Amino acid sequence: GRRPEPTLPPPTLEYGVSIAASLAHYYIEKRRAVGFVTSGSVYTVISAERSERQEGKVLETLAFVTAEGKLSLASLVDLQARQMPLGSSALLVTPSVDDDVVLAVELLQRRNLRPVIILLMAETFGGRPGSDLLAAKLERRNVPVCRVYHNANLSETLSGFATQTEQASHL
């Protein structure tokens, strides 16, 4: 028989951790260099590498991530964007509906980096409304936005977004 799909508890942190782990696995499997930055209760930077050990480092860090960071997303991006090679992609996983996300995207774009936003749709998790408005602002700046809703099948959502983004980049 089929194994039942695991369901995640509603907090966006659990979704964010699952998404970050999935993305790290996906890109490491494709032999891409993966780095990881988080600013929860502890500011953590894992420099980009291609090794399978890198996935273990990311997963170990994710096991202890909290949603208690003091740095804004734009500040975190500003600190790290200088370390990234030109043309790199920066995947930002966030439930924020604030314009701070737009500022973070602008910082990345000014440094010739490619932002991709994985947006946890806050209102579907019981948070503040505004996710759709933020997503529209980002898309007007030609930034790919993956909308993640509460109770969504993450595998389907992420793989559908990846397919859609790859097709759009070949146009």
Secondary structure, DSSP 8 states (H G I E B T S, - for coil): ---------S-HHHHHHHHHHHHHHHHHHTT--EEEEEESSSEEEEEEE-SHHHHHHHHHHHTT--S---S-HHHHHHHHHTTS-TT-EEEEEE---STHHHHHHHHHHHTT-EEEEEEE-GGGGT--S-HHHHHHHHHHTT--EEEE-TT--HHHHHHHHHHHHHHHHT-
